[in-house]
Amino acid sequence: MFLSIIFNKKKAINNNNVLYYLLAFFLFTLVNGFLNNSFLVEKSNYIKLLPFIFIPFCLDNIENKIKLKGFVFLIIGIIIIQLNSVYGIINYYYFTEGKKYALKNYSKINEILNYERPYLGFFSALSIVICFYYYSINKNKILSTIISFFSLLLIIVISARLAIVIVFFTSLIVISKKLNKKNFIKTLIIFLGIIFLIFMSNSSLNDRFSQISKDARVVTWKGANKLFFKNSNYIFGSGSEQKTRDNLLEHYKNYEEFGSEAEKNRFINKNYNTHNQYINELLRGGIIGLMLLLIPQVILLYSSFKKNNILELMFLVSIFSFCLVENILDRQVGVYLYALLLSLTNIPYKVNE
């Protein structure tokens, strides 16, 4: 795609500044790593971030109508992932000894779903956002409703907390932007009532939220907090992703509040990352690195409110929420998602715009 844009004589420049923001973040990470003698050791991490340059450049030079067609293929890709996971769930419950363990907290949940639960939930929430877009412009309303319902049902079945949070906040955005004050209050009360009933019921989703205090992220975030104040690299951070992982590993080895020896060994063997992109950048790049990550998000959020662009707002809320519970830039698919969603924020809410 990048080469096709380079050699295309007719370019449709949209003047989106996302490229400059992501380029600044990429260059700072690169230089900071070089100055901290981690460039050669972690060159694969820097190569992984190259889409921060290629993706915004490509999307800046593609017409909005072409980008919107890309949503169709994204939805198809998500449905394929979802159907593969549904197959895994059916196989687990009906053709194995699946009834012994609930999906909500079974350690092999990702093997059953043939995908990682947080990413499956995020993609399912994203499909609901895109389906709303098509529904709002009066395109394929019935199909959009069916796909949204299927995605929401899957989110509930696999007890994806992040996805529920994204659906909740994006729904509030839609309600607040589409309804007048009187109808907004009525709809909000009904919506909150449904959420309340779900969490008051004896459901696996309710159990998942009630177990937040025991989540693995609590242990990781405690360690990250200690590392930040212990190492005193407040401005530029450690400059190294590997140093962060090594320091977290030491934290797991010395942590005394594990419920069992097996749990401690699990943390040590898997050596969990920070599971929060903002915390990760605070450790790796210090305050400057965190600011370079946050600035484009804040600017784009302000711009979306100013333009009253609901689609843009929902994309931003989705990616912000994901960054709060996952270190998405630790994976190539996360780098793609982050660069794509930020770059797509310049698409007008209506096609004819």
N, C-alpha and C positions, 0 to 999 in steps of 0.2 A: 504493500500500500504506500509506504514511504517513497519508494522509487517511482511508482506511478505518478505520485503527486509532483515529485521533482521534475519529471520529464513532461508533465502536462502543461501545455502552453496557456491554457485557459484555467486560471485559478479563481476561486470564489473566496476572497479574503473576508473573514468575518470579524477581524480585529478583537479576538478574544485574548485576554491577558493571562490566561491560565498557563500557557507555555512559559512565560517569563517567571511566574511564581514557582512552578515546578522545577524549572531550570536553576533558579537560585537555590532551592533546597538541595538539588542534586549536586551542584558545584560545592556548596558548603560541606556536605557530607563527604565529598571526594577530598577536598583540601584538608578538612579536619582529620580525616583518616591518614592522609599523607604526613601531616605534621606530628601525628601520634604514632608513627611507624607501624601502622596496621594496613597500609595500602596493599602491599603484595599478598599478605595473608588473607585479606578479605576482598580481593578483587572480584570474586564471584558475586558478592553483595552489590558492588557498584555496577557490574554488568546487568544485574537483575533490575536496577533502577533506570536503565536506558529508555524503557518505554515512556518515562516521564518527559522525554524530549520528543520521541517519535509520534506518540499518540496525539498530543495536543496539536502538533504541527499538521498532521494528516487531517484531523477533524476540522481545523481552522480553514482548510482549503477544500472542503467538501460542502456542497449545497445542503441546506437544511432538509429539503425533501428527501435527499439520499440518506441522510442520517436517520430520518424517521422510518424509512424502509428497513433500516438495520434493526429497529426494535422488533420487527416481525421475526427475524432470525434469532434474536436474543431470546424471545419467548419460546421459540421452537427448541432451542438448546436447553432452556430451563425445564421444559416439559419432558424432554428425554431424560434428564437427570432425575426428575421427580418420579417418572414411571419406573426407572431402574430401582429407585429406593422403595417404591410401593411393592415391586416384585420381591425385594429383599425382606420387607416386613411380612408379606404373605408367606414366603418360604420359611421365615423364622417361626411364625405362629402356628402354621398348619402342617409343616413337614419336618420340624425339629422339635426339641423339647422347650419350645419358646415360652410356654406359660409359666415356667419357673421364675422368670425374671421380667420385670416391667421395663418398658422402653425408656422410662423417665430417667433411670439412673444406672442402667446396665453398662458395665465398663466396655463391652464390645459393641456398643450402639453404632459406631461408625462402620464396623464390619457388616452389620445387618443392613444398614442403609446404603451400603456401597458408596458412601460419600460422608464427609464430615458434617455432623449435625449443624454447627453454627453457620457453615457456608450454604448448606441445603436450606436452612431457615431463611437466611438472608436472600438467596435467589428467589425463594417462594414469595417473600415480602416484596421483592423488586418486581416480580411478575404482576402482583396486585397493583402496584403503583402504575406500571405501564398499561395494564388493562383499564385502569381508571382513566388514563389519558385518552385511550381509544373510545371509551364509553362517553367521555365528555364532549368529544368532537363528532358524536353520532356515527361512529364506525364500528360495525360488528358488535352491537350492544349485547346480543344474546351470547355470542362466543366469549366476549370479554367477561360477562357475568359468570359463565360456567368455569372458565379458567381461574377466576378470582376465588370462587367458592371452593374449587378443588385445592388451590394453593393454601387457603385458610384452613381447610380441613386437615391437610397434611401437616401444617404448622402445629395444630392442636394435638394431632396424633403423636408427633415426635417430640412434643413439649419443648419447642424452640422458644426460649424466653426472649432472646434478642428480636426475633421476627415479630413476636406479639407486641413488643414495645414499639417497633418501627411502624407496624400496622396501626397501632393506637395513635401515635403522634401524627402520622400522615392523614389519618381519618379526621383528626381534630383540625388539621390545616384545611382539608376539603370543606368540612362543616362550617368553619369560621369564614371562609372565603365565598361560599356559595349561598349561605342563608342570611336572612335578615336577623335582627337581634332577637325578636320574639321566637321565631322558628329555631334559631340557633340554641337558645336555652332549652327548649323542648327536646330537640334532637340530642343535645348533650346529656340531658338527664336520662333519656332512654339508653343512649350509648353506654354511659357510666353504669347504668343499672345492669345491662347485659354483662359487662366486665365484672361487676360485683358478684353476680350469680355464678359466673364461671369460677371465680376464686373462692367462693363460699362452698361450692360443691366439692365432693370428694374425688377430684380429678387429678390425673398425673401432672397436669399443667400447674395446678394449685400447689402440689407438692414440690414441684421444681422451684417455684418462686419462694416457698417457705424455707427451702434449703440453701438460699443464697449465702447465709452466714457461714455455711460449711463448705462453700465452693472453693475449688483449688485456687481461684484468683485471689482470695483473701490472703492465703499464705504467700503468694507471689508478690502481691502489692505491699505487704508488710516488709518483705525483703527489699523491694525496690525503694521503699521509703528510707530504710536504714542505709542502703548503698548511697543514695543521693547525699545525705547529710554526713555520712562517714568519709566519703572520698573528697568532698569539698570542691568538686569540679563544676561549680554552679554555672559558670558562663559558657564554657565550651564542651562540657561533659568529658567522657572518657575518649571520645573519638573512635570508639571501637565497639562493634556489635558483639564480637567474641569476648571482650572483657566483661561486658554486661552479662553474658551467659555464664562465664566462668565464676563471676561474683555471685550470681544467683544460685549456682550449684553449691558453692560454699555455704550459702544461707540455708539451703535445704539440708545439707549435711549436719548443720549445727542447730537447726530448728527443733525445739523441744516440745511443741504443742501438737504433734501429729497424734492422731487417734490410735494408730497401730504401727508396728514395724513394717508391715506390708505397704501401708500408705506412704511411709517415709521412703521406702525403696522405690516406689512408683515415681515419686517426685525426682529422686536422684537419677533413676534410669532414663526417664523421659526428659529431664532437665528443661522444664517448661519455660518458655519465654515470658515476657512481661504481661502478655494478654491485655495490653492497652497500648495503642500506638503513641499516645501523648506521653505516657510515662516512659516508654522506650526512648523517645526522642529526647526527653529531659535527661536521661542517663547517658545516651550516646552523644547528643549534640548540645547538651546544656540548655540554658534559657534561650540562647540564640537559635539553636536547632528547633526548639519547640515553637518559637515565634515564627520562624520561616514555614513551619507546618501549619500554624494556625492562621496566619495573615490571609492567605488566599481563601480559606474557608469563611473567615469573618467578612471579608470584602464581598465574596459571592453571595453570602447570606443577606447582607445589606442590600445588594443589588437586586436580588430576587424579591425582597419585600418591596423595594421601590418600584419595580416593574410589575408587581402583583402576579408573578409567574408561578402558578401552583405546581407545575411539573418540576420546575427548577428547585422549588422549596422542598418537595418530597424527595428528590434525588439527594439534596444536601443533608436533610435530616437522616436519611438512610445511611449515608457514608459516615456522618458524624457519630451516629449510634454504634456503627460497626467498629469504629476506631476506639470507642470507649471500652470494648470488651475483647477485642482481638488485636494482635500485632499484625495487621494485614500486610504490611510491607515486608514481612519476613517470608512471604510466599510470592511466587511469580504471579499467580492468579489474583492475589491481593493487590499487587502493583498495577496490573491491568485494570482491575475494578476501580481503584482509586483514581487513576489517570483518566479513565473513560468517563466516569460519572462527573468528575469536576469539569472535564472538557465539554460535556453535553449540556452544561448549564446555560449555554448561549442560544439554545434552540427556543424559538418563540412558542408560546403556549398554544397558539392556533396555527394551523398549517398555512393559512393564507397570509399570515404575517411574515 
